[in-house]
């Protein structure tokens, strides 16, 4: 369980791509409303941390853009190819022990979804990410890779699930993980979505445009240090739970707010040579941090999205 949680926060964008296209195989040729498989989401995550009488604020702005580059839903086996770009930053205010206080990453995702039948699909996913403090030119060692294959099932209109086998290579090592996901409309008002065990949300629809619920998630990111602390990387992990509120501004616009508290929060730096072997998942927590903050805090998440 711990080894899955370690990586899931970095893989959530990949799974979000997979889950959004499970319904392609259920569409009929005479459907008149075009599916919305593109979109832009702007998010900001803020966590104010109190440590030894000092205040540290972690801010993470995120911009996700996704769009289809090829789609054919009229064929016997519909196919969708989708790509995009994801920007994520990590900015530290009040931190004095790490040589950099601003980190940024750019990721290019790729999804190929093929419908085997109206109820089953297979997806090939990939993600290439550059993540560092950008204090020197980007090199091959700054690139993180993720690739995977997912089998998705849709036994009914209200229920879909899948299993993804993911291979990832990052600053801490190389890993292979099988991870399930679920999207279940329990009733006309109640729904459950999750990427087990890293994210789960239970929502109750208050009206056609509002929903309120509870959510638990893991947010994770990793960046290379190139300043005075070169040959190190910084790793942020935030396990949190709280209330989630969704508001549909219009047919295409949606607002999302989360207020919660972390139950495990770690901001740590490690030497680049502290890599875990492929079969050594249990050694992840044996890494020795150079600088670390492990205090919990409130966490606030706000986002707005537009679908096209």
Secondary structure as UniProt FT lines:
FT   HELIX           2..19
FT   TURN            20..21
FT   HELIX           22..26
FT   TURN            29..30
FT   STRAND          39..51
FT   TURN            52..53
FT   STRAND          54..72
FT   STRAND          79..93
FT   STRAND          102..115
FT   STRAND          120..132
FT   HELIX           140..142
FT   STRAND          143..156
FT   TURN            157..158
FT   STRAND          159..170
FT   TURN            171..172
FT   STRAND          173..185
FT   STRAND          190..195
FT   TURN            196..198
FT   STRAND          199..205
FT   STRAND          210..225
FT   TURN            228..229
FT   STRAND          232..248
FT   STRAND          253..271
FT   TURN            272..273
FT   TURN            278..279
FT   HELIX           281..286
FT   STRAND          291..293
FT   STRAND          298..307
//
